[in-house]
Amino acid sequence: MNCWTRFALRPRVYRMILPPARRHFRLPFPYAVVYIDRPDYVWGIAVSPFKREPGYWRERLT
């Protein structure tokens, strides 16, 4: 099962980092997936490498 399917089935399981955005990561995959769950869909905001500056994607929420 891929990560987008997991998010769609159980979107509120993962940690909210900046409301309404949530983040999921799983080692050894060196990226965090940032998303927003909506009633009808899951909106992917960023697939963020751990080595990049944290929070660079925040401007995408506005």
N, CA, C and O atoms as a GROMACS GRO file, in nm:
protein
  248
    1MET      N    1   0.085  -0.118   0.000
    1MET     CA    2   0.000   0.000   0.000
    1MET      C    3   0.090   0.124   0.000
    1MET      O    4   0.181   0.135   0.082
    2ASN      N    5   0.065   0.217  -0.091
    2ASN     CA    6   0.149   0.337  -0.096
    2ASN      C    7   0.102   0.441   0.007
    2ASN      O    8  -0.005   0.428   0.066
    3CYS      N    9   0.184   0.542   0.027
    3CYS     CA   10   0.154   0.640   0.132
    3CYS      C   11   0.026   0.718   0.104
    3CYS      O   12  -0.047   0.749   0.198
    4TRP      N   13  -0.004   0.750  -0.022
    4TRP     CA   14  -0.125   0.828  -0.051
    4TRP      C   15  -0.250   0.748  -0.019
    4TRP      O   16  -0.350   0.804   0.026
    5THR      N   17  -0.246   0.618  -0.040
    5THR     CA   18  -0.360   0.533  -0.004
    5THR      C   19  -0.377   0.532   0.147
    5THR      O   20  -0.489   0.540   0.197
    6ARG      N   21  -0.265   0.521   0.222
    6ARG     CA   22  -0.273   0.525   0.368
    6ARG      C   23  -0.332   0.657   0.417
    6ARG      O   24  -0.416   0.658   0.507
    7PHE      N   25  -0.289   0.768   0.357
    7PHE     CA   26  -0.341   0.899   0.398
    7PHE      C   27  -0.491   0.908   0.372
    7PHE      O   28  -0.566   0.962   0.453
    8ALA      N   29  -0.535   0.856   0.259
    8ALA     CA   30  -0.676   0.862   0.223
    8ALA      C   31  -0.762   0.777   0.317
    8ALA      O   32  -0.873   0.816   0.352
    9LEU      N   33  -0.710   0.661   0.358
    9LEU     CA   34  -0.785   0.572   0.446
    9LEU      C   35  -0.789   0.619   0.591
    9LEU      O   36  -0.891   0.606   0.658
   10ARG      N   37  -0.677   0.675   0.639
   10ARG     CA   38  -0.668   0.718   0.779
   10ARG      C   39  -0.591   0.850   0.788
   10ARG      O   40  -0.480   0.853   0.841
   11PRO      N   41  -0.648   0.959   0.738
   11PRO     CA   42  -0.574   1.084   0.725
   11PRO      C   43  -0.536   1.150   0.857
   11PRO      O   44  -0.439   1.226   0.862
   12ARG      N   45  -0.607   1.123   0.963
   12ARG     CA   46  -0.580   1.192   1.089
   12ARG      C   47  -0.487   1.116   1.183
   12ARG      O   48  -0.467   1.158   1.297
   13VAL      N   49  -0.431   1.007   1.136
   13VAL     CA   50  -0.341   0.926   1.218
   13VAL      C   51  -0.208   0.997   1.239
   13VAL      O   52  -0.147   0.987   1.346
   14TYR      N   53  -0.163   1.069   1.138
   14TYR     CA   54  -0.030   1.128   1.143
   14TYR      C   55  -0.030   1.265   1.209
   14TYR      O   56  -0.133   1.333   1.215
   15ARG      N   57   0.085   1.303   1.257
   15ARG     CA   58   0.102   1.422   1.340
   15ARG      C   59   0.071   1.552   1.266
   15ARG      O   60   0.115   1.573   1.153
   16MET      N   61  -0.006   1.639   1.332
   16MET     CA   62  -0.033   1.771   1.278
   16MET      C   63   0.086   1.860   1.317
   16MET      O   64   0.121   1.870   1.435
   17ILE      N   65   0.148   1.923   1.219
   17ILE     CA   66   0.267   2.003   1.247
   17ILE      C   67   0.240   2.152   1.241
   17ILE      O   68   0.299   2.230   1.317
   18LEU      N   69   0.152   2.192   1.154
   18LEU     CA   70   0.112   2.332   1.142
   18LEU      C   71  -0.030   2.328   1.089
   18LEU      O   72  -0.051   2.309   0.969
   19PRO      N   73  -0.128   2.345   1.176
   19PRO     CA   74  -0.267   2.325   1.132
   19PRO      C   75  -0.297   2.404   1.005
   19PRO      O   76  -0.265   2.522   0.996
   20PRO      N   77  -0.358   2.339   0.908
   20PRO     CA   78  -0.414   2.204   0.905
   20PRO      C   79  -0.319   2.099   0.846
   20PRO      O   80  -0.364   1.989   0.814
   21ALA      N   81  -0.192   2.130   0.830
   21ALA     CA   82  -0.098   2.038   0.765
   21ALA      C   83  -0.053   1.926   0.860
   21ALA      O   84  -0.033   1.947   0.979
   22ARG      N   85  -0.038   1.808   0.802
   22ARG     CA   86   0.012   1.691   0.875
   22ARG      C   87   0.136   1.639   0.805
   22ARG      O   88   0.158   1.664   0.687
   23ARG      N   89   0.218   1.565   0.881
   23ARG     CA   90   0.343   1.514   0.826
   23ARG      C   91   0.357   1.366   0.857
   23ARG      O   92   0.320   1.318   0.965
   24HIS      N   93   0.410   1.295   0.761
   24HIS     CA   94   0.440   1.152   0.778
   24HIS      C   95   0.577   1.124   0.720
   24HIS      O   96   0.611   1.173   0.612
   25PHE      N   97   0.655   1.046   0.790
   25PHE     CA   98   0.780   0.996   0.734
   25PHE      C   99   0.805   0.856   0.785
   25PHE      O  100   0.760   0.818   0.893
   26ARG      N  101   0.877   0.782   0.706
   26ARG     CA  102   0.911   0.644   0.741
   26ARG      C  103   1.054   0.617   0.696
   26ARG      O  104   1.087   0.634   0.578
   27LEU      N  105   1.135   0.575   0.788
   27LEU     CA  106   1.272   0.540   0.753
   27LEU      C  107   1.272   0.406   0.681
   27LEU      O  108   1.190   0.321   0.715
   28PRO      N  109   1.356   0.382   0.587
   28PRO     CA  110   1.472   0.457   0.543
   28PRO      C  111   1.442   0.561   0.436
   28PRO      O  112   1.535   0.623   0.384
   29PHE      N  113   1.316   0.583   0.400
   29PHE     CA  114   1.278   0.685   0.301
   29PHE      C  115   1.320   0.822   0.356
   29PHE      O  116   1.266   0.864   0.458
   30PRO      N  117   1.414   0.893   0.291
   30PRO     CA  118   1.470   1.015   0.349
   30PRO      C  119   1.387   1.141   0.323
   30PRO      O  120   1.442   1.250   0.310
   31TYR      N  121   1.255   1.126   0.317
   31TYR     CA  122   1.167   1.239   0.291
   31TYR      C  123   1.048   1.237   0.388
   31TYR      O  124   1.006   1.132   0.436
   32ALA      N  125   0.997   1.355   0.415
   32ALA     CA  126   0.872   1.368   0.489
   32ALA      C  127   0.764   1.410   0.389
   32ALA      O  128   0.789   1.492   0.301
   33VAL      N  129   0.647   1.354   0.402
   33VAL     CA  130   0.535   1.391   0.317
   33VAL      C  131   0.443   1.481   0.399
   33VAL      O  132   0.397   1.442   0.506
   34VAL      N  133   0.418   1.601   0.349
   34VAL     CA  134   0.333   1.698   0.417
   34VAL      C  135   0.203   1.705   0.338
   34VAL      O  136   0.204   1.720   0.216
   35TYR      N  137   0.092   1.694   0.407
   35TYR     CA  138  -0.038   1.691   0.338
   35TYR      C  139  -0.147   1.753   0.425
   35TYR      O  140  -0.130   1.773   0.545
   36ILE      N  141  -0.259   1.782   0.359
   36ILE     CA  142  -0.379   1.832   0.427
   36ILE      C  143  -0.492   1.738   0.390
   36ILE      O  144  -0.511   1.706   0.272
   37ASP      N  145  -0.566   1.694   0.489
   37ASP     CA  146  -0.680   1.608   0.458
   37ASP      C  147  -0.806   1.692   0.449
   37ASP      O  148  -0.836   1.772   0.538
   38ARG      N  149  -0.879   1.672   0.341
   38ARG     CA  150  -1.007   1.738   0.316
   38ARG      C  151  -1.114   1.630   0.316
   38ARG      O  152  -1.083   1.512   0.305
   39PRO      N  153  -1.240   1.668   0.329
   39PRO     CA  154  -1.346   1.566   0.331
   39PRO      C  155  -1.347   1.475   0.208
   39PRO      O  156  -1.378   1.356   0.219
   40ASP      N  157  -1.314   1.530   0.091
   40ASP     CA  158  -1.323   1.452  -0.032
   40ASP      C  159  -1.190   1.407  -0.090
   40ASP      O  160  -1.189   1.326  -0.183
   41TYR      N  161  -1.079   1.456  -0.038
   41TYR     CA  162  -0.949   1.424  -0.095
   41TYR      C  163  -0.835   1.454   0.002
   41TYR      O  164  -0.856   1.518   0.106
   42VAL      N  165  -0.716   1.408  -0.032
   42VAL     CA  166  -0.595   1.440   0.042
   42VAL      C  167  -0.511   1.527  -0.050
   42VAL      O  168  -0.484   1.490  -0.164
   43TRP      N  169  -0.468   1.642   0.000
   43TRP     CA  170  -0.392   1.738  -0.080
   43TRP      C  171  -0.246   1.732  -0.038
   43TRP      O  172  -0.212   1.767   0.075
   44GLY      N  173  -0.158   1.688  -0.128
   44GLY     CA  174  -0.016   1.680  -0.100
   44GLY      C  175   0.047   1.818  -0.113
   44GLY      O  176   0.038   1.881  -0.218
   45ILE      N  177   0.111   1.865  -0.007
   45ILE     CA  178   0.175   1.996  -0.007
   45ILE      C  179   0.321   1.985  -0.048
   45ILE      O  180   0.368   2.064  -0.130
   46ALA      N  181   0.393   1.888   0.008
   46ALA     CA  182   0.535   1.875  -0.021
   46ALA      C  183   0.584   1.734   0.009
   46ALA      O  184   0.533   1.667   0.098
   47VAL      N  185   0.683   1.693  -0.067
   47VAL     CA  186   0.763   1.576  -0.033
   47VAL      C  187   0.900   1.636  -0.003
   47VAL      O  188   0.977   1.669  -0.092
   48SER      N  189   0.927   1.649   0.126
   48SER     CA  190   1.038   1.730   0.175
   48SER      C  191   1.157   1.646   0.217
   48SER      O  192   1.145   1.562   0.306
   49PRO      N  193   1.274   1.668   0.154
   49PRO     CA  194   1.394   1.596   0.199
   49PRO      C  195   1.436   1.640   0.338
   49PRO      O  196   1.427   1.759   0.370
   50PHE      N  197   1.479   1.548   0.420
   50PHE     CA  198   1.520   1.582   0.557
   50PHE      C  199   1.636   1.681   0.560
   50PHE      O  200   1.652   1.753   0.658
   51LYS      N  201   1.717   1.684   0.454
   51LYS     CA  202   1.833   1.772   0.452
   51LYS      C  203   1.800   1.916   0.414
   51LYS      O  204   1.885   2.005   0.428
   52ARG      N  205   1.680   1.941   0.367
   52ARG     CA  206   1.641   2.076   0.327
   52ARG      C  207   1.596   2.156   0.448
   52ARG      O  208   1.560   2.099   0.552
   53GLU      N  209   1.598   2.286   0.436
   53GLU     CA  210   1.555   2.374   0.544
   53GLU      C  211   1.414   2.339   0.588
   53GLU      O  212   1.324   2.335   0.503
   54PRO      N  213   1.391   2.314   0.716
   54PRO     CA  214   1.257   2.278   0.764
   54PRO      C  215   1.156   2.390   0.739
   54PRO      O  216   1.187   2.508   0.757
   55GLY      N  217   1.038   2.352   0.698
   55GLY     CA  218   0.930   2.448   0.684
   55GLY      C  219   0.932   2.532   0.559
   55GLY      O  220   0.855   2.628   0.549
   56TYR      N  221   1.017   2.500   0.462
   56TYR     CA  222   1.022   2.581   0.340
   56TYR      C  223   0.889   2.581   0.266
   56TYR      O  224   0.864   2.670   0.185
   57TRP      N  225   0.805   2.484   0.292
   57TRP     CA  226   0.678   2.465   0.222
   57TRP      C  227   0.564   2.545   0.285
   57TRP      O  228   0.454   2.548   0.229
   58ARG      N  229   0.588   2.610   0.398
   58ARG     CA  230   0.479   2.676   0.472
   58ARG      C  231   0.404   2.781   0.392
   58ARG      O  232   0.284   2.801   0.412
   59GLU      N  233   0.473   2.849   0.302
   59GLU     CA  234   0.406   2.951   0.221
   59GLU      C  235   0.300   2.890   0.130
   59GLU      O  236   0.213   2.962   0.080
   60ARG      N  237   0.306   2.761   0.106
   60ARG     CA  238   0.206   2.693   0.023
   60ARG      C  239   0.071   2.681   0.091
   60ARG      O  240  -0.029   2.650   0.026
   61LEU      N  241   0.066   2.704   0.220
   61LEU     CA  242  -0.062   2.694   0.292
   61LEU      C  243  -0.152   2.816   0.270
   61LEU      O  244  -0.272   2.810   0.296
   62THR      N  245  -0.096   2.924   0.222
   62THR     CA  246  -0.176   3.047   0.205
   62THR      C  247  -0.224   3.064   0.064
   62THR      O  248  -0.293   3.161   0.033
   0.00000   0.00000   0.00000
